[in-house]
Each structure stands twice: as C-alpha cells, then as structure tokens.
Amino acid sequence: MNSFGKQQGGGRRSAARSAAPTMAVLTTLSGSRSAVLSNVSSTGARFRASDLPQMGEELQIRIDRVQAFGTVVWSEHGECGVVFDAPLHPSEEESLRQTLAAARGLPPDVRAAFDNWVVGCGR
C-alpha cells in the first residue's frame, strides 16, 4: 500500500498543482468563519460567503501566510468589504494578487459551482 506524502527523493510532486479559490478565515469576537477572497489592495479586501460579519465589526483576517486586522465597512448580498487597520506589506499584497490571478484561471463552470457553494446556493 502506498502512503501519502513524501516517498523517496527530494519531495518533488509528480503531479502539477491546480488553481483553487483563495480561502480566508475571518475571526471576530463572535467566532470564525471561512470566506472567499474576491479582490485585495494594500488597504482592504472584498470577501464572499453565506455568513459574513456585519458592518462595523472588527476582525482578524488570515489568508495563506498573511494576517491582518481590519473593520467591515459594508456587508450585503453575500459579500463584504474590509478596510485594514494598517496597509499590507507590498510583498504580502503581491503574494495575494498572484494567488487570486491563479484562481481566476479556473474554468467558468468550476468557478460558478464554487461561488454557488460558498454563498449557500449549492446546498
């Protein structure tokens, strides 16, 4: 039986990785929830999910290795906008932009199915 993970050698994967939507964890005083990162700038971001924080809530955001604090400035129709307390470092912003660009390379039907799942239409 084959085991999962590194077998022998330098740990290189034999299969190419494919793009995936960029998931974020939004944590408020009332709890944590997952959301999809829609877009990002150095000063804020837009997220999609079925259960988002309300306008005015302060939160911590974790996306991959990036962590930021911010405030929800609007929330409606399964989306919300967050302004960061401090701008992202340019390298963090660029990393997230590259991840978003890769996720946008998904076929439209896969993106649509994922969007429906995130906002609860596919359940």
KAHURA-V368937 format. One line per field, one symbol per residue. phi: phi as a letter, one per 40 degrees, with the letter a starting at -180 (. if undefined). Layout:
# KAHURA-V368937
phi->???
This chain:
# KAHURA-V368937
phi->.cbchccbgcgcccbccbcadccbbbbbccibacabccaabcbaabbbacbbccdgccabbbbfccbababcbaaafgbabbbccbdccdccccccccccccccccddccccccdccccgccc
